[in-house]
Amino acid sequence: MINSGADGMRKEDAAAEIERLKKEINRHNYLYYVLAQPEISDYEFDKRLERLVALEKEFPELISPDSPSQRVGGQITKEFPTVRHPERMLSLSNTYSLEEVGDFYKRVLNLLPEHYESRPAFVAELKFDGVAVSLVYRDGLLVRGATRGDGSQGDDITANIKTLRSVPLRLGSFSGEQLFQAGSGEIEVRGEVFMRKDDFAALNEIRSEDEQFANPRNATAGTLKLQDSAEVARRKLFFVAYYMKGEAVEEPSHYKRLTLLKKLGFYTDGNFRLCYNLKDMHGFISQWGEKRWKLPYEIDGVVLKLDDIVLWKELGATSKSPRWAIAYKYPAQRAKTVVKKVVFQVGRLGTITPVAQLEPVKLAGTTVSRSTLHNLDEIVRLDVRLNDAVLIEKSGEIIPKIISVVMEERPVSAVPIVVPEACPSCGTSLERPVNEVNCYCPNEEGCPAQVRARLEHFASRNAMDISGLGRAIVEQLVSSGLVGDAGDLYSLTQDKLTNLERQAEKSAAKLLKAIEESKKQGYDRVLFALGIRHVGFATARELAAAYPSLDKLREASVEELSEVPDIGPVIAESIHEFFNKPSATAVVEKLREAGVRFAAETPKVPVNLNFKGLKVIFTGGLERYTRDEAAGLVLERGGKVVSSVSKNTDLVVAGKESGSKLEKARELGVTVISENEFEEMLHEQ
C-alpha cells in the first residue's frame, strides 16, 4: 500500500520536498538577516513557507523542531516560568567619560597576571539599546530562550524567541556551518533583542497617542513578555549575538567567537573591531558617535572587552560587573533652536495640549521641528515664549523635550504664549477647572478632534486592539461621516472602506477582520476602551471584578461605586456621569448589537499571590512595561494599584525620572523599590 497524502503525494516525496524547502527557507533567512543581501521578495519567501506548512499539515509526522514552520507563532503562554542561567549574566559598568575609559584600560593592564607578557587586545562592539537574552542550544538545537532577569535567573520566553527569524532553531541551519550537532552538549548564546527604527515607527502608527511606546527598547521589552507569540511574530524583533560558550566552544578569542557566531547563522552586525591601544578605543567611540544616527537601529554606546577569554576568569568580577569589560555610553544629545509657534491639540477627553513648533534642527540623527509642552503650568515653569531660543534634548526618547530657555539670548521680539479661548477644532469656548493645569473643550460629541482621539483609544492595543485602525484611517472615517463613534465601526462594509483614499480591497478586508476579531476582547478591556474619564486599564479590571456585567455597572449608584477598592468618589462620579449621557447609551447599544462582550468570563486563577493585599503605586518611566501592563501584573497577583501616595500605600515602584510621588513616599516611610526589584518580586517562588 502506498503511503500518500490527500493530493496523492507519497510520503517519501513529501519528506524530500520538506527538506528542500527547509534548506531553501533557512538560506534566505541567512541572506536577509545576517548578510543583508536578500535574493527574493517577501511575497516569494512567504509562498515557500506556506508550501512547507501545507506539506507538514498533510504529513504531521514529518515536522521537526528545527523546521521554519515552528516559528510562525500562535502559542499562548499563560505565564513565563523562572529558569536559572547556566552562568550568571552580569551587567556592565557604565561610563560617559573618555577619561574613565582610560582608567579602565590602565586598570586592566595592572591586573594582568605576571606570566602574561604581551599587551592584550580589546574588542570594541556597538552597544545595542535592546533587551538582553540567553539562548541555550542542546546538541545544536534551540531548547530555551530566557530574559536576563536578575542575572542569575530570568523568564522562560522560548515560544516568543522562536518567532524571531534571526534566531537559528538549529545552529548552522541558516548558513550550512553545522559545527555543533549530536554530542556537542549545551552551548549558550547571549545577545540583545531589539526593534529596528522603521518597525518601531510602524508599531506606534497603529497605537493611540496615549498608548504609544516611548522608544524601541520599551517596545521590545513589552513585546517579549506578550502572552500571544503570534503578536510577537508580527512585531518583527531582531536578535544580535555577542557571546557564546560551551564545552564544545574552544576558541579563546572573543573576536573569533563573534566571527564563528556569524558562520553559525547569527546576526552580529559586523561593526566590531580589535583595538590594540587606548587610541584605537577612542577612535572607535568617536567614529560611531557620528555614524550611529545613520544606523537602522538604536545604539546607546560602545562595549569594550578583553579579547582573551582565558583572562576573563583570571580578572574575575565585582558583585555586579566584570573587570574585563566596560560600556561607554554616549551622553544625551542636546540642540539649540527657536520656538516659532505654539499650537494647541485636542485629546479624547477634550484636554488641550500645547505643542511647540520649532525651527528645524538636527538632533540625534533626525530633524526635530516639534516638542510637546505638556500643559499650561509647564509653559509657566519654563517661562517659554514665542521666538525664544531653547535647548531641546532627546535622551533615548523618540519625542524630544524642551529642557530650558536660553535666557541670555531672549530677543526683544519674544512674546508670551497666548492660550486660546476657543477650541482649535470646533470653536467651542474652553473651560479650565479650578486647581487644574489643563484647559478642556466641553463639546464632547461635536468636536471632530475628540471623536478621532476616542476612536484611536478604542482601537489601541490595551483596549480593543484593532490592528490597522491608525490615525490616517480614523481621520478619513470621521471626515467622510462614516464613523461618528466607536459603535459605528461595526457597521462598516467592504464597499464603504474601499471608497476611502488608499484603501484597497485587501487592506479593507484586513481591517474588517480585525474589527470582527475585536468582539472577542474581554469585558474589562471593553470598559477601558469606552474611554471613561479617570478609568485606566487597572481601574477597568477592578470594575469588571466588582460588577461582572455592564448592566450591573450601569445600575450602580455613586455611593456603591465609591466602595470598590481604589475607586473613590471622583472616579465613581465620573463613571456615573458617563453612563447617564445619551451619547454613551447610544454607543453602548451599538456595541451590544454588534456582539461586543459586556460580561466577565470565569475569573482566572492567579499567577501567584506575591502582591496579595498590597497597595502599589508606580512613578516615573518604566523600561520593560507600559504603566497599564505593570498594573495588570500586580492585579493578576492579588495586589491593588492606587493613584496617589498615602500612609496606607504599601509599595512604590520608582522608574526613571520619578518626581513628587517618590519624595512623598520617602517622607512617609513607604517602601520604595526599583523596576529590577519589581521584576524579581513578580516571579518570586
PEPE-V288542 format. One record per residue. RES is the residue in one letter. SS is DSSP state (A for helix, B for strand, O for the rest). PHI is phi as a letter, one per 20 degrees, with the letter a starting at -180 (none if undefined). Layout:
RES | SS | PHI
RES | SS | PHI
This chain:
M | O | none
I | O | e
N | O | e
S | B | c
G | O | e
A | O | f
D | O | e
G | O | n
M | O | f
R | B | f
K | A | g
E | A | f
D | A | f
A | A | f
A | A | f
A | A | f
E | A | f
I | A | f
E | A | f
R | A | f
L | A | f
K | A | g
K | A | f
E | A | f
I | A | f
N | A | f
R | A | f
H | A | f
N | A | f
Y | A | f
L | A | f
Y | A | f
Y | A | e
V | A | d
L | O | e
A | O | l
Q | O | c
P | O | f
E | O | d
I | O | c
S | O | f
D | A | g
Y | A | f
E | A | f
F | A | f
D | A | f
K | A | f
R | A | f
L | A | f
E | A | f
R | A | f
L | A | f
V | A | f
A | A | f
L | A | f
E | A | f
K | A | f
E | A | f
F | O | c
P | A | g
E | A | f
L | A | e
I | O | f
S | O | d
P | O | f
D | O | e
S | O | f
P | A | g
S | A | f
Q | A | f
R | A | d
V | O | f
G | O | n
G | O | p
Q | O | f
I | B | d
T | O | d
K | O | f
E | O | b
F | O | d
P | O | f
T | B | e
V | B | c
R | B | e
H | O | f
P | O | g
E | O | b
R | O | g
M | O | e
L | O | e
S | O | e
L | O | e
S | O | f
N | B | d
T | B | b
Y | O | d
S | O | d
L | A | f
E | A | f
E | A | f
V | A | f
G | A | f
D | A | f
F | A | f
Y | A | f
K | A | f
R | A | f
V | A | f
L | A | f
N | A | f
L | A | e
L | O | f
P | O | f
E | O | g
H | O | f
Y | O | e
E | O | e
S | O | f
R | O | f
P | O | f
A | O | e
F | B | c
V | B | d
A | B | d
E | B | c
L | B | f
K | B | e
F | B | f
D | O | e
G | O | c
V | B | c
A | B | f
V | B | c
S | B | c
L | B | d
V | B | d
Y | B | d
R | B | d
D | O | l
G | O | n
L | B | d
L | B | f
V | B | d
R | B | a
G | B | c
A | B | b
T | B | f
R | O | f
G | O | m
D | O | e
G | O | o
S | O | e
Q | B | b
G | B | b
D | B | e
D | B | f
I | O | c
T | A | g
A | A | g
N | A | f
I | A | f
K | O | f
T | O | f
L | O | f
R | O | f
S | O | e
V | O | d
P | O | f
L | O | f
R | B | c
L | O | g
G | O | n
S | O | f
F | O | f
S | O | e
G | O | n
E | O | e
Q | O | e
L | O | e
F | O | c
Q | O | c
A | O | g
G | O | n
S | O | e
G | O | m
E | B | e
I | B | c
E | B | d
V | B | d
R | B | d
G | B | a
E | B | c
V | B | e
F | B | b
M | O | c
R | O | f
K | A | f
D | A | f
D | A | f
F | A | f
A | A | f
A | A | f
L | A | f
N | A | f
E | A | f
I | O | e
R | O | d
S | O | f
E | A | g
D | A | e
E | A | d
Q | O | f
F | O | f
A | O | f
N | O | b
P | A | g
R | A | f
N | A | f
A | A | f
T | A | f
A | A | f
G | A | f
T | A | f
L | A | f
K | O | d
L | O | f
Q | O | e
D | B | e
S | A | f
A | A | f
E | A | f
V | A | g
A | A | f
R | A | f
R | O | e
K | O | l
L | O | e
F | B | c
F | B | c
V | B | d
A | B | e
Y | B | c
Y | B | a
M | B | b
K | B | b
G | B | r
E | O | g
A | O | e
V | O | e
E | O | e
E | O | g
P | O | e
S | B | e
H | A | f
Y | A | g
K | A | f
R | A | f
L | A | f
T | A | f
L | A | f
L | A | g
K | A | f
K | A | f
L | O | e
G | O | o
F | O | e
Y | O | f
T | O | c
D | O | m
G | O | m
N | O | e
F | O | c
R | B | b
L | B | e
C | B | d
Y | O | d
N | O | a
L | A | f
K | A | f
D | A | f
M | A | f
H | A | f
G | A | f
F | A | f
I | A | f
S | A | f
Q | A | g
W | A | e
G | A | f
E | A | e
K | A | e
R | A | f
W | A | f
K | A | e
L | O | f
P | O | f
Y | O | c
E | O | e
I | B | c
D | B | d
G | B | r
V | B | c
V | B | d
L | B | d
K | B | c
L | B | f
D | O | f
D | B | f
I | A | f
V | A | g
L | A | f
W | A | g
K | A | f
E | A | f
L | A | f
G | O | m
A | B | b
T | O | e
S | O | f
K | O | c
S | O | c
P | B | f
R | O | e
W | O | e
A | B | b
I | B | b
A | B | d
Y | B | e
K | B | d
Y | O | f
P | O | f
A | O | g
Q | B | e
R | B | c
A | B | b
K | B | d
T | B | b
V | B | c
V | B | f
K | B | e
K | B | a
V | B | c
V | B | d
F | B | d
Q | B | e
V | B | d
G | O | e
R | O | f
L | O | d
G | O | n
T | B | f
I | B | e
T | B | d
P | B | f
V | B | c
A | B | e
Q | B | e
L | B | d
E | B | f
P | B | g
V | B | b
K | B | f
L | B | b
A | O | l
G | O | n
T | B | c
T | B | e
V | B | d
S | B | c
R | B | b
S | B | b
T | B | f
L | O | d
H | O | m
N | O | b
L | A | f
D | A | f
E | A | f
I | A | f
V | A | f
R | A | f
L | A | f
D | O | l
V | O | e
R | B | c
L | B | f
N | O | m
D | O | f
A | B | e
V | B | c
L | B | e
I | B | d
E | B | c
K | B | c
S | O | e
G | O | m
E | O | e
I | O | f
I | O | e
P | O | f
K | B | c
I | B | e
I | B | e
S | B | a
V | B | e
V | O | e
M | A | g
E | A | f
E | A | d
R | O | f
P | O | e
V | O | f
S | O | f
A | O | f
V | B | c
P | B | g
I | O | f
V | O | e
V | O | f
P | O | f
E | O | e
A | B | c
C | O | f
P | O | f
S | O | e
C | O | c
G | O | n
T | O | f
S | B | f
L | B | e
E | B | c
R | O | c
P | O | g
V | O | f
N | O | m
E | O | d
V | O | e
N | O | d
C | O | e
Y | B | c
C | B | e
P | O | e
N | O | e
E | O | f
E | O | e
G | O | d
C | O | e
P | A | g
A | A | f
Q | A | f
V | A | f
R | A | f
A | A | f
R | A | f
L | A | f
E | A | f
H | A | f
F | A | g
A | A | e
S | O | f
R | O | f
N | O | f
A | O | d
M | O | e
D | O | l
I | O | e
S | O | f
G | O | n
L | O | e
G | O | e
R | A | g
A | A | f
I | A | f
V | A | g
E | A | g
Q | A | f
L | A | f
V | A | f
S | A | f
S | O | e
G | O | n
L | O | f
V | O | c
G | O | d
D | O | b
A | A | f
G | A | f
D | A | f
L | A | g
Y | A | e
S | A | d
L | O | f
T | O | c
Q | A | g
D | A | f
K | A | f
L | A | f
T | A | f
N | O | f
L | O | f
E | O | f
R | O | l
Q | O | d
A | O | f
E | A | g
K | A | f
S | A | f
A | A | f
A | A | f
K | A | f
L | A | f
L | A | f
K | A | f
A | A | f
I | A | f
E | A | f
E | A | f
S | A | f
K | A | f
K | A | e
Q | O | f
G | O | f
Y | A | g
D | A | f
R | A | f
V | A | f
L | A | g
F | A | f
A | A | f
L | O | f
G | O | m
I | O | f
R | O | g
H | O | m
V | O | e
G | O | e
F | A | f
A | A | f
T | A | f
A | A | f
R | A | f
E | A | f
L | A | f
A | A | f
A | A | f
A | A | f
Y | O | c
P | O | f
S | B | b
L | A | f
D | A | f
K | A | f
L | A | f
R | A | f
E | A | e
A | O | f
S | O | e
V | A | f
E | A | f
E | A | f
L | A | f
S | A | f
E | O | e
V | O | f
P | O | g
D | O | m
I | O | e
G | A | m
P | A | f
V | A | f
I | A | f
A | A | g
E | A | f
S | A | f
I | A | f
H | A | f
E | A | f
F | A | f
F | A | f
N | O | e
K | O | e
P | A | g
S | A | f
A | A | f
T | A | f
A | A | f
V | A | f
V | A | g
E | A | f
K | A | f
L | A | f
R | A | f
E | A | f
A | A | f
G | O | o
V | O | f
R | O | f
F | O | d
A | B | b
A | O | f
E | O | e
T | O | g
P | O | g
K | O | f
V | O | f
P | O | g
V | O | g
N | O | b
L | O | d
N | O | f
F | O | d
K | O | g
G | O | m
L | O | e
K | B | e
V | B | d
I | B | c
F | B | d
T | B | b
G | O | n
G | B | e
L | O | e
E | O | e
R | O | e
Y | O | c
T | O | f
R | A | f
D | A | f
E | A | f
A | A | f
A | A | f
G | A | f
L | A | f
V | A | f
L | A | f
E | A | f
R | O | d
G | O | n
G | O | e
K | B | c
V | B | d
V | O | d
S | O | d
S | O | b
V | O | e
S | O | b
K | O | f
N | O | e
T | O | f
D | O | e
L | B | b
V | B | d
V | B | e
A | B | d
G | O | e
K | B | f
E | O | l
S | O | f
G | O | d
S | A | f
K | A | f
L | A | f
E | A | f
K | A | f
A | A | f
R | A | f
E | A | f
L | A | e
G | O | m
V | O | f
T | B | f
V | B | d
I | B | c
S | B | e
E | A | f
N | A | f
E | A | f
F | A | f
E | A | f
E | A | f
M | A | f
L | A | g
H | A | d
E | O | g
Q | O | e
